[in-house]
Amino acid sequence: MQWPKHGANPQYLYEVLKLDMPAKTIDFSANINPLGPPQAVKRQWSSLLSSLYEYPDPFATRLTERISKTTLLPKENVLIANGGAEIISMIGQLFARKRVMIVQPAFSEYETACRANACEIDYFFLNKNWHLDIEGLIATFKEIDVVFLTNPNNPTGKYFSKASIKRLIEAAECLGVYLIVDEAFYDFVDEYEPISPLLLQYDQLVIIRSMTKMFAIPGIRLGYVLANEQFITDLRAIQPHWSVNSVAQEIGLLCIEDNNFQKETRELMKVERKRIFSFLTHNDYLHSDSSTNFYLLKDPFSKESERLFLFLLEKGLIPRHTYNFPGLEGNWLRLAIKSPDENSRLMEALKRWRESSL
């Protein structure tokens, strides 16, 4: 079966499975902020459309300067892009035919982009408890050119400390290995420790960040890269002109200013994560030790996840399959943390599943 490669767009999932899609659904496969976009974006939406009549700034100057100020990095260390997918694609081009290590399980786009550019790819797996063997990974550095690491990890939600990242980049710097850290969900982590200051010490560190998840603007496509000046220059040479549209740049400026919105989101995630995990433990489900806005789920009494997957789909509750995550092979489901009411609907369905399976 040709499973969809990503979450979201659930109509294609139902089509592949030859199921009728319920009239009302909740998409737990897309890890988007359940609060929706910040109020400032909603209030100013009409005025934002006026920017459609002009070509966008090809350098996204104002947003670049704002992120530079937020991260305390020179603007030469920042590149705005058309979402994380464009960034990953450009990095794949930059490292064409290089030896790449992907810490698995991981977002499939790293491998897709690297294979499209004839890279030699290998995997390094998290252990059974989703922990990262730092020294074991470092031992592979003599054989590779680039490492892709998602932090927090997607799909497990496991967060790796700043000390762990620093140990990795220290070793990578010595051996000339690039460490690509994808922080697409960093801003959902309650106890996040910024690693961007390490860019002032280490040239081999590259940080990818998305703005679409926290600010619930996936249709806009917006993200950015933090790296040394030469790396940014090399990426800019690959990036298409006018890559980031005018509306995206204006929305980015509104979002990046709203610290209260981000704080409110983290508080909601903290409360709901605790509530969901307590329910799962009480009802004998396994879950990953997530620190962000999604988690892995498994029924230990079922030999495969597909039956539970189909059960939820039939009820209009859409999980993310894990068939294209090496190391998981479909044995787990990934679910986003949504609004309290939506999470309650999921828990009620999982309760019914448990009752019917005993």
C-alpha positions as CSV (number, residue, x, y, z in Angstrom):
1,M,0.0,0.0,0.0
2,Q,1.3,3.5,-0.9
3,W,0.7,5.3,2.4
4,P,0.6,9.2,2.3
5,K,4.1,10.5,3.3
6,H,2.9,13.2,5.7
7,G,0.1,14.0,8.1
8,A,-2.7,16.5,7.2
9,N,-4.7,16.3,4.0
10,P,-6.7,13.4,5.4
11,Q,-8.9,13.0,2.3
12,Y,-5.9,11.2,0.6
13,L,-5.6,8.8,3.5
14,Y,-9.2,7.8,3.4
15,E,-8.9,7.5,-0.4
16,V,-5.9,5.1,-0.1
17,L,-7.7,3.0,2.5
18,K,-11.0,3.0,0.4
19,L,-12.9,4.3,3.4
20,D,-15.8,6.8,3.4
21,M,-14.6,10.0,5.1
22,P,-16.9,11.0,7.9
23,A,-18.6,14.4,7.5
24,K,-17.0,15.6,10.8
25,T,-13.4,14.8,11.5
26,I,-10.6,15.9,13.9
27,D,-7.1,15.8,12.3
28,F,-4.7,14.5,15.0
29,S,-2.1,13.8,12.3
30,A,-1.2,17.5,11.9
31,N,0.9,19.0,14.8
32,I,-0.6,22.5,14.6
33,N,-1.4,24.8,17.5
34,P,-5.1,24.2,18.4
35,L,-5.4,27.8,19.4
36,G,-5.2,28.8,15.8
37,P,-3.2,31.9,14.6
38,P,-2.6,34.8,17.0
39,Q,-5.3,37.4,17.4
40,A,-3.1,40.0,15.7
41,V,-3.1,38.0,12.5
42,K,-6.9,37.6,12.6
43,R,-7.5,41.3,13.3
44,Q,-5.2,42.5,10.6
45,W,-6.0,39.9,7.9
46,S,-7.8,42.3,5.6
47,S,-5.0,44.9,5.7
48,L,-2.4,42.1,5.1
49,L,-3.9,41.5,1.7
50,S,-2.8,44.9,0.5
51,S,0.7,43.5,0.2
52,L,-0.5,41.3,-2.6
53,Y,-0.2,44.2,-5.1
54,E,3.6,44.5,-4.7
55,Y,6.5,42.1,-5.2
56,P,7.8,40.7,-2.0
57,D,11.1,41.8,-0.5
58,P,13.5,39.1,-1.8
59,F,15.6,39.3,1.3
60,A,12.7,39.5,3.8
61,T,14.7,42.3,5.4
62,R,12.3,43.3,8.2
63,L,11.5,39.8,9.3
64,T,15.2,38.9,9.1
65,E,16.1,41.8,11.3
66,R,13.4,40.9,13.8
67,I,14.6,37.3,14.1
68,S,18.1,38.6,14.4
69,K,17.1,40.7,17.4
70,T,15.1,37.8,19.0
71,T,17.9,35.3,18.6
72,L,20.7,37.8,19.4
73,L,22.5,36.8,16.2
74,P,23.8,39.0,13.4
75,K,21.3,39.2,10.5
76,E,23.9,37.6,8.3
77,N,23.3,34.4,10.3
78,V,19.6,34.3,9.4
79,L,17.8,33.2,6.2
80,I,14.0,33.3,5.9
81,A,12.5,30.6,3.7
82,N,9.2,29.2,2.3
83,G,8.7,26.7,5.2
84,G,10.9,23.9,6.5
85,A,10.4,21.8,3.4
86,E,12.2,24.4,1.2
87,I,15.0,24.6,3.8
88,I,15.6,20.9,3.8
89,S,15.5,20.7,0.0
90,M,18.1,23.4,-0.2
91,I,20.3,21.7,2.3
92,G,20.0,18.5,0.4
93,Q,21.3,20.3,-2.7
94,L,24.1,21.9,-0.8
95,F,25.3,18.5,0.5
96,A,24.8,16.7,-2.8
97,R,26.7,13.3,-2.9
98,K,27.9,13.7,0.7
99,R,27.7,11.0,3.4
100,V,24.6,11.7,5.6
101,M,23.6,10.2,8.9
102,I,19.9,10.6,10.0
103,V,18.9,10.1,13.6
104,Q,15.9,7.9,13.4
105,P,12.9,7.8,13.7
106,A,12.7,11.1,11.9
107,F,10.8,13.3,9.4
108,S,11.0,11.6,6.0
109,E,11.9,14.8,4.1
110,Y,15.5,14.6,5.2
111,E,16.0,11.3,3.4
112,T,13.9,12.4,0.4
113,A,15.9,15.6,-0.1
114,C,19.2,13.8,0.3
115,R,18.4,10.9,-2.0
116,A,17.3,13.4,-4.7
117,N,20.8,14.7,-4.5
118,A,22.6,11.4,-4.6
119,C,23.7,11.4,-1.0
120,E,24.9,8.2,0.7
121,I,22.6,7.7,3.7
122,D,22.8,5.8,6.9
123,Y,20.7,5.7,10.1
124,F,21.4,6.0,13.8
125,F,18.5,4.8,15.9
126,L,17.2,6.1,19.2
127,N,17.2,3.3,21.8
128,K,14.1,1.6,23.2
129,N,13.2,4.4,25.5
130,W,13.8,7.0,22.8
131,H,17.0,8.2,24.4
132,L,19.9,9.3,22.2
133,D,23.3,7.5,22.7
134,I,25.5,10.6,22.4
135,E,28.8,8.9,22.4
136,G,27.6,6.1,20.1
137,L,26.5,8.8,17.6
138,I,29.8,10.6,17.9
139,A,31.6,7.4,17.1
140,T,30.1,7.5,13.6
141,F,31.4,11.0,12.8
142,K,34.6,9.9,11.3
143,E,32.6,8.2,8.5
144,I,30.1,11.0,7.6
145,D,29.8,14.6,6.5
146,V,26.4,15.6,7.8
147,V,24.0,14.6,10.7
148,F,20.3,15.4,10.7
149,L,18.8,15.5,14.2
150,T,15.3,16.6,15.1
151,N,14.9,18.3,18.5
152,P,12.4,17.7,19.9
153,N,12.3,14.4,17.9
154,N,9.5,13.9,15.4
155,P,7.6,11.6,15.8
156,T,8.4,10.7,19.5
157,G,8.4,14.3,20.9
158,K,11.5,13.4,22.9
159,Y,13.5,16.5,23.8
160,F,17.3,16.4,24.0
161,S,19.1,18.9,26.4
162,K,21.3,21.7,25.4
163,A,24.2,19.9,27.0
164,S,23.6,16.9,24.7
165,I,23.6,19.2,21.6
166,K,26.7,21.0,22.8
167,R,28.5,17.7,23.2
168,L,27.6,16.7,19.7
169,I,28.6,20.0,18.1
170,E,31.9,20.0,19.9
171,A,32.7,16.6,18.4
172,A,31.3,17.6,15.0
173,E,33.4,20.8,14.9
174,C,36.6,18.9,15.5
175,L,35.9,16.5,12.7
176,G,34.4,18.9,10.2
177,V,30.9,17.3,10.3
178,Y,27.8,19.5,9.9
179,L,25.2,19.0,12.6
180,I,21.7,20.0,11.2
181,V,19.3,20.4,14.2
182,D,15.7,20.8,13.1
183,E,13.8,22.7,15.8
184,A,10.5,22.7,14.1
185,F,8.7,22.2,17.4
186,Y,11.1,23.8,19.9
187,D,8.7,26.6,20.9
188,F,6.2,24.1,22.3
189,V,8.8,22.8,24.8
190,D,8.1,24.1,28.3
191,E,11.8,23.8,29.5
192,Y,13.5,24.6,26.2
193,E,17.1,25.7,26.4
194,P,18.2,27.9,23.4
195,I,21.0,26.5,21.4
196,S,21.2,29.4,19.0
197,P,24.0,31.1,21.1
198,L,26.2,28.1,20.2
199,L,26.3,29.5,16.6
200,L,28.7,32.2,17.8
201,Q,31.1,29.5,18.8
202,Y,30.7,26.7,16.2
203,D,30.6,27.0,12.4
204,Q,29.4,23.4,11.9
205,L,26.0,23.9,13.6
206,V,22.9,24.7,11.5
207,I,19.4,25.2,13.0
208,I,16.1,24.9,11.2
209,R,13.0,26.5,12.6
210,S,9.4,26.5,11.4
211,M,6.8,29.2,12.2
212,T,3.9,27.3,10.8
213,K,3.3,24.9,13.8
214,M,3.3,27.3,16.7
215,F,1.4,30.0,14.9
216,A,-1.0,27.6,13.1
217,I,-0.3,29.0,9.6
218,P,0.7,25.9,7.6
219,G,-0.9,27.3,4.5
220,I,1.4,30.3,4.5
221,R,4.7,28.3,4.5
222,L,7.3,30.1,6.6
223,G,10.5,29.1,8.4
224,Y,14.1,30.2,8.8
225,V,17.6,28.9,9.1
226,L,20.3,30.0,11.6
227,A,23.9,29.2,10.6
228,N,27.3,30.8,10.0
229,E,27.4,33.6,7.4
230,Q,29.1,31.5,4.7
231,F,26.5,28.7,5.0
232,I,23.7,31.3,4.8
233,T,25.3,32.8,1.7
234,D,25.6,29.4,0.0
235,L,21.9,28.6,0.8
236,R,20.8,32.0,-0.5
237,A,22.5,31.3,-3.8
238,I,20.3,28.2,-4.2
239,Q,17.0,29.7,-3.0
240,P,14.6,30.9,-5.7
241,H,14.1,34.6,-6.0
242,W,11.0,35.9,-4.1
243,S,10.7,32.6,-2.3
244,V,8.8,34.1,0.6
245,N,5.7,35.9,-0.3
246,S,4.6,39.3,1.0
247,V,1.7,38.1,3.1
248,A,4.0,35.4,4.8
249,Q,6.5,38.1,5.7
250,E,3.9,40.4,7.2
251,I,2.3,37.6,9.2
252,G,5.7,36.4,10.4
253,L,6.3,39.9,11.8
254,L,3.0,39.8,13.7
255,C,3.6,36.3,15.1
256,I,7.2,36.7,16.2
257,E,6.2,39.6,18.5
258,D,3.5,37.7,20.3
259,N,5.3,36.2,23.3
260,N,2.1,35.9,25.3
261,F,0.5,33.7,22.6
262,Q,3.5,31.3,22.8
263,K,3.4,31.2,26.6
264,E,-0.4,30.5,26.5
265,T,0.2,27.7,24.1
266,R,2.9,26.1,26.2
267,E,0.7,26.2,29.2
268,L,-2.2,24.6,27.4
269,M,0.2,21.9,26.0
270,K,1.5,21.2,29.5
271,V,-1.9,20.8,31.1
272,E,-3.3,18.7,28.2
273,R,-0.2,16.5,27.9
274,K,-0.4,15.6,31.6
275,R,-4.1,14.9,31.3
276,I,-3.8,12.7,28.2
277,F,-0.7,10.8,29.5
278,S,-2.5,10.1,32.8
279,F,-5.5,8.7,30.9
280,L,-3.3,6.6,28.7
281,T,-1.4,5.1,31.6
282,H,-4.6,4.4,33.6
283,N,-6.0,2.6,30.5
284,D,-2.9,0.5,29.8
285,Y,-1.7,2.3,26.7
286,L,2.0,2.9,25.9
287,H,3.1,6.4,25.0
288,S,6.4,8.2,24.2
289,D,7.9,10.6,26.8
290,S,7.0,13.7,24.8
291,S,7.8,17.2,25.7
292,T,6.0,18.9,22.9
293,N,2.6,19.0,21.1
294,F,2.4,15.4,19.9
295,Y,3.3,11.8,21.1
296,L,3.4,8.2,20.0
297,L,0.7,5.8,21.1
298,K,0.6,2.0,21.2
299,D,-1.9,-0.6,22.4
300,P,0.3,-3.3,24.0
301,F,-2.5,-5.8,23.8
302,S,-2.7,-5.6,20.0
303,K,-0.1,-7.1,17.7
304,E,-0.4,-4.3,15.2
305,S,-1.6,-0.7,15.2
306,E,-3.6,-0.9,12.0
307,R,-6.8,-2.2,13.7
308,L,-6.8,0.7,16.2
309,F,-5.8,3.1,13.4
310,L,-8.9,2.1,11.3
311,F,-11.1,2.2,14.4
312,L,-10.2,5.8,15.0
313,L,-10.5,6.7,11.4
314,E,-14.0,5.4,11.2
315,K,-14.9,7.7,14.1
316,G,-13.5,10.7,12.3
317,L,-10.4,10.8,14.6
318,I,-7.4,10.9,12.3
319,P,-4.0,9.7,13.7
320,R,-0.7,9.8,11.8
321,H,0.5,6.4,10.7
322,T,4.2,5.5,11.2
323,Y,4.9,3.2,8.3
324,N,7.5,5.5,6.8
325,F,9.4,6.2,10.1
326,P,12.4,3.8,10.1
327,G,12.5,2.0,13.5
328,L,8.7,2.2,14.0
329,E,7.4,0.4,10.9
330,G,3.8,1.2,11.7
331,N,3.8,-0.2,15.2
332,W,2.9,3.1,16.8
333,L,0.4,5.9,16.0
334,R,1.4,9.6,16.3
335,L,-1.2,12.0,17.6
336,A,-1.2,15.7,18.0
337,I,-2.3,17.4,21.2
338,K,-5.4,19.4,20.3
339,S,-8.0,21.4,22.2
340,P,-9.3,20.1,25.5
341,D,-12.7,19.1,23.9
342,E,-11.0,17.4,21.0
343,N,-8.6,15.5,23.3
344,S,-11.6,14.4,25.3
345,R,-13.2,13.0,22.2
346,L,-10.1,11.0,21.5
347,M,-9.9,9.7,25.0
348,E,-13.5,8.6,24.9
349,A,-12.8,6.6,21.7
350,L,-9.7,5.0,23.2
351,K,-11.7,4.1,26.2
352,R,-14.3,2.3,24.0
353,W,-11.5,0.6,22.2
354,R,-10.1,-0.7,25.4
355,E,-13.4,-1.9,26.7
356,S,-14.1,-3.7,23.4
357,S,-10.7,-5.4,23.3
358,L,-10.7,-6.8,26.8
